[in-house]
Amino acid sequence: MDIDKIERGWLEVLYGKAISDDPIFLFAPVLWLGLMVVNYLLFDRGRDAAFKRKWFPRSVVFNGVAFTLMATAGTVLEQRSLDGLWMLIIFAPGAFMVSLHLIHTTRFCDYCGSTVNSTDRFSPPRTCQSCGAILKDHFGGSDDRVD
């Protein structure tokens, strides 16, 4: 093994330049790990359906914006110019569509507090997978489509 390659770091060996010293490359993994833990504790482990109904859409939008900004900032810092702003054109519409889809297909059970994701790609779940209760929509009304 080449000692020089080990000392330079894996990013420098991979890209041929030292980009691992930029703060964004140290901050991004910490941000993603923190977001994963917070989202897991609040929305998967938590039992308060009203809280989840209120904060889940906001969390999804924040995660989408954070992803888009981190991807853009990483590209701008890697290229060392503002030419990397084209990443906004690529990632912003995708993050927007994924965020809308997650908000539309996720419901919360008032009885057991479970987070219920739809198994159908284009319609929200109708009943809770844990307790079988009829789920409300995001605005608190019952879903009349259930027989």
N, C-alpha and C positions, 0 to 999 in steps of 0.2 A: 504494500500500500504506500501511496505517496504521502509523506508527512506534510508537504506543503498544501495539498488539497484538504487534509483534515483540519489544518490550522485556519484556513480561509473561511470555512463554513460552507454548509451545503447549498445555500442560496447563491453564493458567489461561484461555486463550482458549477451549479446548474445553469445560471444565467451569464456567467462570465464577468460579472461585475458585483460589487458589494452593495446590495440593497437591503440587507438585513439590519442595517444601522438606523434606518428610518423609523421614527416612532410609530407610524401606522402599522408596520409589520409586527410590532410588539403589542400594540393596543388591540388590534383586530381579534386575535385569538382569545384574549381576555374578555373582550366585549361579547363575543359569541358564546363563550362558556358561561358567562354571567347571564345572558339572555336565556340560554337553554335551561339553566337551573331555576331562574325566576319563573319562566313560563311553565315549567314542569310543576313546581310547587303551587303556583296559583291556579292553574287551569286543569291539571291532571290529578293532583292530590287534594285540592281544595273541594269543599262541599257546598259552598254558598252559590247557588245558581243565579241569583240576582246580581251578585258581584261579578260573576263570570260573564253574564249577559251584558253588563255595562262596560267591563274593561277588556274583554277579549277582542272586539273589533279595534279598539285603540292600540292594543298590543300588536295585533297583526299589521296594522298600518305602520307603527313604529318600526317593527322588524323589517318590513319591506323597504322603508326609507333608509334604515341603517345599512341594509345589505347593498342597496344601490349606491349610497354614498361611500361605503367602504370599497366597493369594487371600482368606483370612479377614482377615489383618492389613491388607491393602490396602483392603478394604471397611470395616473398623472405622476406619481412619485417615481414609478419605475422608468417611465420615459423621460423624466426630468423636464417636461414641458406641458403646456396646456392642451396638447394634441390628444391627450387621453380622455378629454371630456366627451368624446364620441361614445364612451361607455354609458353615459346617461341615456343616449338614444336607444341603446341595446337593452339595458337592464331595467330602466324605468317602466316601460310598457309591460314587460314580463312580470316584474314585481307587483305592479298594479293588478294584473289579471289573476295572479296567484293569490293575492290578498283578497280580492273580491270573491274568488272561488272558496277560500277557506272560511270567510265570514258567512257565505251563503250555505255551505254544507255542514256547518257545525252547530249543534244545539246543546242545551244543558237541561238536565232533568231536575224538576223541582222537588221530587220525592226523595231521590237518593243522592242528588248532587253530581252525578256522573257527567263527564264530557262525552258527548256522543257524536262521532264523525260518521258521515254518510258512507255507506258501501256502494251506493249508486253515484256515479260521477257528477250528475247534473241536477239531482234533487236532494233536498235536505232530508234527514232521517225523520220518520214519523213516530216511532216508539223507542223507548230507552232499551238499550241492549242489556243493561244490568237488571232492571226491575220490571220492564214491560209497560211502564206508564206512558201515556200519550204526552208528547213533547209540545211545548209552546214555541211559537216563533220568536224572533229576536225582540219583538215589541210587546211580548207578554200575552198575546192572544193564543187561543188553542188552534191547532192545525185541524181544520174541518175535513181534510182529505181522508182521515182514518175512519175505517168502517166501524 
